[in-house]
């Protein structure tokens, strides 16, 4: 039986449920459906744009805008997850697997096949 995530992730679960419900909606009526129907490349473009906006907000030390841009990035990552058929529990499990492990040790365990990120 999977461990239940902390209560503070319920907003993320609700977001993911809303996104999943909108995947097959009318693309003229739903932004999520429009992105989903355009496909992976369109979603990746949005994730990249939002990631760049996060970097700019952080570089400008604008915490209010940074929160806004982080929310946009998380939203578009959630759309990507739903488009790819990845359930939030899979992400929680991966994060739980890494808990208590040094980031340096975790990266080293992935070996030289990683992309250097």
N, C-alpha and C positions, 0 to 999 in steps of 0.2 A: 504494500500500500504506500502510495507517495505521501511524502510529508507536505502538509498544507503550508503554503507560503504565509508570511506574516500579514496581518490585517492591512498594512499600509500598501500592499500591492493590489488590493481589490479594485482601485481605480484603473489600474492597468488591465486587469482582467475584464472589467466592464468595457473599456476601450476596445480590447481585442474582440470581445463578443459583438460589439456594435459593428466593428469593421467586417468581421466574418459574415454578419447578417446582411451587409450592404454589398458584398462582392458581386452578387448576381442581380443587383437592382438595375434600374434603367440608368445608363451612363449619362443621360441628359438630366437626370434628377439627383445623381449621387456622385460626388467627387471621388469617393473610394471606388465605385463601380467604373467610373471613367478611367482612372489609373489602372485598375485591374484589367479592363478590356484592352487598354493600350499595350499592356504586357510588361515584362520584366525590365526592358530597357528604359521605358518611361518612368517606372518606379525608381530604378537605380539613378536616373538623372535627378529626380527630386531628392533622393537621399543625399546625393552628392552636393546639390545646391544647398540643402539645409545644413549639411556638415560644414560647408564653407562659411555659411552665415553664423554658425556657432563659433567658428574660429575667429571671425571678425569681431563678434560681440565680446568674446573673451579677451582678444588683443586690445580692444578699446576699453577694457575694464568697466563695461556697462552691464552691471549685474541684472538690472531689470530687463534689458533686451536679451541678455544671455539666457535667462529663464524662459523667455518667450521662444527664442530660437531652439533651445534644448527641447522644449515641448513639441515644436514643429518636427525636429529630428526624430524624437521618439515616436511621434505619430506616423511618420513616413516609414520608419523601421517596422512598426507594427503592421502597416499595410504590406510591406515586403514579406514579413513573416506569414501573414494570412495568404498572400498570393502564392507563396512557396509551400503552403500546407504545414507550416511549423506551428505547433501549439505552444502557448505560453509555458506549459509544464516542461517542455523540452528545454527551454531557456532556463527555467528555474533549476532543473536538474543539472545542467551544465554549470551554472553559477554555484550550486551547492557542492558539486564535485570539486570545484576550485577553492572553496572556502577553506581557510586555514593553511593554504599553500602559498608560499612566496611567489609573487609574480615572476620573479627571475627563475625560480625552480620550475614553475609551470611552463614557461616559455622554453626552457632548456629541455623539458620532457617531450616537447613537440618535435624536437630534433631540427636538423638542418633543412627539412623539407618545407618549413614555414616560409612565408613571403617576406619575412624580415620586419613585419609590423610589430 
